[in-house]
Amino acid sequence: MKRILCALMVLMMLLGLSGCAAANTTVEKTTATGFYFDTVVTLTIYGGEEGLTDTLLAECDRYEKLLSKTIEGSDVSRINNAHGETVTVDAETWQILKRAKEISDLTGHAFSVTIAPLTAMWDFTGGTMRMPTDEERIAALSLVDDDKLVLGENNTVTLPEGMEIDLGGIAKGYIADQLAAMVRGKAKSALLNFGGNVYAVGEKTDGSAFRVGICDPTNTSTQRAVVQVKDRTVVTSGTYERFFVKNGVTYHHILDPKTGSSAVTDLTSATIVGTSSMDADAFATACIVLGKEGALKLLEDNGLDGVLIDTDNQVTATSGFADHYPLSVVE
């Protein structure tokens, strides 16, 4: 719920800041909303072709049926229920898994798509505050190993018996990239919001940059910083998005694949700005797991622009970030 609230606040900020420009032009604005991937998806198109939002929402539906872990017959469901047998999947699914394995290696497995057996043991959204016992958690760790996910020729996937994948940490980014590509050439500009993944396609109708708010983890109804972007994605992952408190201990939804429990980290938020929402999605998750020092090194080593908020609510940007994207910190 906190992730949705934060995303809505960011969207309100985006629409409010872009609305004045739209009002002074003849560019028509079209907005459509749906619920996919357990997320409120809001698409705002400026000067788009007729029926474009319907086409985009239809793509969201197609991708959910293709990539959701919980929908029977999806590629992910078929892989997870293959009992070690090889499965042929859609070319897009195969490409997502290929990039996921690459990012897993780049992050020292701080990001992992085979973490599904662990995430299934936790409930951060249903109100039950379910969590594994130490014995259950430790036993499941042997099932988390992206290196054992085998991608073969002709879009084949082989996953050992008992292991499962979950594309929740990368699929929304991929979908945002694909929808942004569909919008280009068919609209003047657009704001695609996937609840934590925002893609600003093009620029505002007056030619200026879009201003995207980064939520304050201590008060998600406000912004801690604002970044200006043109034709870029802004992706945030945070420990404040989904969590519960049990016996005086706070547990958040970003699990450390090496421990199976909530990542012990000095970061509350990691935001990445770039051209690939898919990469930003996965790397942002890894940043939380790695903590501030490790995250900065990861981003710098991979040429990524990011903004980190630590447990003291201090904002730190990667070197050169402000040279690429004007950044304002809200005090």
C-alpha positions in Angstrom: 0.0 0.0 0.0 2.8 2.4 0.8 4.4 1.8 -2.6 1.0 2.6 -4.3 0.6 5.7 -2.2 4.1 6.9 -3.0 3.6 6.2 -6.7 0.3 8.1 -6.7 1.9 11.1 -5.0 4.7 11.1 -7.6 2.1 10.8 -10.4 0.1 13.7 -9.0 3.3 15.7 -9.0 4.1 14.7 -12.5 0.6 15.5 -13.8 0.4 18.8 -11.9 3.7 20.0 -13.2 2.9 19.0 -16.8 -0.7 20.2 -16.7 0.1 23.9 -17.1 2.1 23.3 -20.2 -0.6 21.1 -21.7 -3.3 23.8 -20.9 -1.4 26.3 -23.1 -1.1 24.1 -26.1 -3.5 22.2 -28.4 -2.0 18.9 -27.5 -4.6 16.5 -26.2 -4.0 14.5 -23.0 -5.4 11.0 -22.6 -5.1 9.1 -19.3 -5.8 5.4 -18.7 -5.5 3.3 -15.5 -5.4 -0.4 -14.9 -4.3 -2.9 -12.3 -1.6 -5.3 -13.4 1.4 -7.0 -11.7 -0.2 -6.1 -8.3 0.3 -2.5 -9.2 -1.8 0.5 -10.2 -0.6 1.3 -13.7 -1.4 4.8 -15.0 -0.6 5.9 -18.5 -0.8 9.6 -19.5 -0.4 10.2 -23.2 0.1 13.7 -24.8 -0.9 14.0 -28.5 -1.3 10.3 -28.9 -2.9 8.4 -31.8 -6.5 7.3 -31.3 -6.8 4.1 -29.3 -3.1 4.1 -28.1 -4.0 3.8 -24.4 -6.2 0.8 -25.2 -3.3 -0.8 -27.1 -0.9 -0.2 -24.2 -3.3 -1.6 -21.6 -3.8 -4.6 -23.8 0.0 -5.1 -23.8 0.0 -4.9 -20.0 -2.6 -7.7 -19.9 -0.6 -9.8 -22.3 2.6 -9.4 -20.3 0.9 -10.2 -17.1 -0.4 -13.5 -18.5 3.0 -14.2 -19.9 5.2 -13.3 -16.9 3.2 -13.6 -13.8 4.2 -16.3 -11.3 0.7 -16.8 -10.1 -1.2 -17.1 -13.4 -1.6 -20.7 -14.6 -0.2 -21.2 -18.1 2.2 -18.3 -17.9 5.8 -18.9 -19.0 7.0 -18.4 -15.4 4.3 -20.8 -14.0 5.3 -23.4 -16.6 9.0 -23.1 -15.7 8.2 -23.4 -12.0 6.0 -26.5 -12.5 8.2 -28.4 -15.0 9.8 -30.5 -12.3 13.3 -30.0 -13.8 12.2 -30.6 -17.4 13.1 -28.2 -20.2 10.5 -25.7 -21.2 10.2 -23.7 -24.4 9.2 -20.1 -23.6 8.4 -16.9 -25.5 11.4 -15.1 -26.9 10.7 -12.1 -24.6 10.7 -14.3 -21.5 14.0 -15.8 -22.5 15.5 -12.4 -23.1 14.4 -11.1 -19.7 15.9 -14.2 -18.0 19.1 -13.7 -19.9 19.5 -10.2 -18.7 18.4 -11.2 -15.2 21.2 -13.7 -15.0 23.7 -11.1 -16.3 22.6 -8.6 -13.6 22.7 -11.3 -11.0 26.3 -11.8 -11.8 27.1 -8.1 -11.9 25.5 -7.6 -8.5 27.3 -10.6 -6.8 23.8 -12.2 -6.7 22.4 -9.4 -4.6 19.7 -9.5 -7.3 18.2 -13.0 -7.9 15.3 -14.3 -9.9 15.5 -17.8 -8.2 14.6 -16.2 -4.9 10.9 -17.3 -5.3 11.1 -20.2 -2.8 12.1 -17.6 -0.1 9.6 -14.9 -1.1 6.8 -17.4 -0.9 7.5 -17.9 2.8 6.8 -14.2 3.6 3.6 -12.2 3.5 4.1 -8.4 3.3 0.7 -7.5 1.8 -1.9 -9.9 3.1 -1.9 -8.8 6.7 -0.9 -12.2 8.1 2.7 -11.2 8.8 3.7 -14.7 7.8 7.4 -15.4 7.9 9.5 -18.6 7.8 11.1 -20.2 10.8 14.9 -20.2 10.8 14.8 -23.9 9.8 12.5 -23.3 6.9 14.5 -20.2 5.7 17.9 -22.0 5.9 16.6 -25.1 4.1 15.3 -22.9 1.2 18.6 -21.2 0.7 19.9 -24.1 -1.3 17.1 -23.5 -3.8 18.3 -20.0 -4.6 21.0 -20.0 -7.2 20.7 -18.2 -10.5 23.7 -20.0 -11.9 21.5 -23.2 -12.0 19.0 -21.5 -14.3 20.0 -22.9 -17.7 19.0 -20.9 -20.9 19.4 -23.0 -24.0 18.9 -22.6 -27.7 15.6 -21.9 -29.3 14.3 -20.1 -26.2 14.5 -23.1 -23.9 14.7 -22.9 -20.1 15.7 -25.6 -17.6 15.4 -25.1 -13.9 16.3 -27.9 -11.4 13.5 -29.6 -9.5 12.3 -27.7 -6.4 13.6 -24.3 -7.6 11.3 -21.5 -8.8 11.7 -18.1 -10.4 10.0 -14.8 -9.8 10.4 -11.9 -12.2 8.8 -9.4 -9.9 12.1 -7.5 -9.6 12.7 -7.0 -13.3 9.5 -7.6 -15.3 7.8 -4.3 -14.7 10.9 -2.5 -15.9 11.0 -4.6 -19.1 7.3 -3.8 -19.7 7.9 -0.1 -19.1 10.7 -0.2 -21.7 8.5 -1.9 -24.3 5.5 0.4 -23.8 7.8 3.4 -24.0 9.1 2.1 -27.3 5.5 1.7 -28.5 4.7 5.3 -27.6 7.6 6.8 -29.5 6.5 8.0 -32.9 2.8 7.6 -31.9 2.6 10.4 -29.4 4.3 13.7 -28.6 5.2 12.5 -25.1 4.0 10.3 -22.3 4.2 9.5 -18.6 4.1 5.8 -17.9 3.7 5.0 -14.2 4.1 1.4 -12.9 4.2 2.1 -9.2 7.8 2.8 -8.5 8.8 2.6 -12.2 8.2 5.9 -14.1 9.1 6.3 -17.7 9.0 9.9 -19.0 8.8 9.5 -22.8 10.0 12.6 -24.6 9.6 16.0 -22.9 6.8 18.2 -21.6 4.7 19.9 -24.2 6.5 23.2 -23.7 9.9 21.5 -24.4 11.1 21.4 -20.8 12.0 18.4 -18.7 9.6 16.4 -16.6 10.1 16.7 -12.9 9.9 13.4 -11.0 9.6 13.3 -7.3 11.5 10.8 -5.1 9.5 9.9 -2.1 10.6 10.7 1.4 10.9 7.3 3.1 9.9 8.9 6.5 6.8 10.5 5.0 5.7 9.0 1.7 3.1 11.8 1.1 6.1 14.1 0.5 9.2 14.2 -1.7 12.7 14.0 -0.5 14.2 15.0 -3.8 13.1 16.0 -7.3 14.9 15.0 -10.5 14.4 16.5 -14.0 14.4 14.1 -17.0 13.7 14.0 -20.7 13.0 10.6 -22.3 14.4 8.7 -19.3 13.1 6.2 -16.7 13.2 6.8 -13.0 12.9 3.7 -10.8 12.8 3.6 -7.0 13.1 0.6 -4.7 12.6 1.1 -0.9 12.4 -0.7 2.3 9.3 1.5 3.2 7.2 0.1 0.4 6.0 -3.2 2.0 6.9 -4.2 5.5 5.5 -5.3 8.9 6.6 -5.1 12.5 6.6 -8.3 14.5 7.7 -8.6 18.1 9.3 -5.1 17.9 11.3 -6.0 14.7 10.7 -4.4 11.3 10.8 -6.8 8.4 10.7 -5.3 4.8 10.0 -7.1 1.5 13.5 -6.7 0.0 15.1 -10.0 0.9 18.8 -10.8 0.8 19.2 -13.9 -1.4 22.1 -15.0 0.8 20.2 -15.0 4.1 16.5 -15.4 3.0 15.5 -12.6 5.4 15.0 -8.8 5.0 18.2 -7.3 3.9 20.2 -5.7 6.7 21.0 -2.4 5.1 21.7 1.3 5.8 19.6 2.3 2.8 15.8 3.0 2.8 15.6 4.0 -0.8 17.5 3.6 -4.1 16.6 5.4 -7.3 18.2 4.9 -10.6 17.7 7.1 -13.7 18.6 5.9 -17.2 17.3 4.6 -20.5 16.6 1.0 -19.4 13.8 0.6 -16.9 14.5 -3.1 -16.8 18.1 -2.6 -15.7 17.2 0.1 -13.3 14.5 -2.1 -11.7 16.9 -4.9 -10.9 19.9 -2.8 -9.9 17.8 -0.7 -7.5 16.8 -3.8 -5.7 20.4 -4.9 -5.5 21.4 -1.5 -4.1 19.2 -1.9 -1.1 20.7 -5.4 -0.4 24.2 -4.1 -0.8 23.9 -1.0 1.4 25.1 2.5 0.7 28.8 1.8 0.2 28.3 -1.3 -1.9 25.5 0.4 -3.9 27.6 3.4 -4.8 30.4 1.1 -6.0 28.0 -1.0 -8.0 26.4 2.0 -9.7 29.8 3.7 -10.4 31.3 0.5 -11.8 28.4 0.0 -14.1 28.1 3.6 -15.3 24.6 4.1 -13.7 23.2 7.3 -12.3 21.5 6.9 -8.9 20.2 8.7 -5.8 20.4 6.9 -2.5 18.6 7.8 0.8 20.1 6.2 3.9 18.6 5.4 7.3 19.5 8.9 8.5 17.4 10.3 5.6 20.5 11.7 4.0 20.5 12.0 0.2 23.6 10.8 -1.8 23.9 10.9 -5.5 26.5 9.1 -7.7 29.3 11.3 -9.0 28.3 13.3 -12.0 24.5 12.7 -11.4 23.7 16.4 -11.3 25.7 16.9 -14.5 23.2 14.6 -16.3 20.0 15.4 -14.4 19.2 18.5 -12.4 18.5 17.3 -8.8 16.8 19.3 -6.1 16.9 18.0 -2.5 13.9 18.9 -0.3 15.0 19.9 3.1 
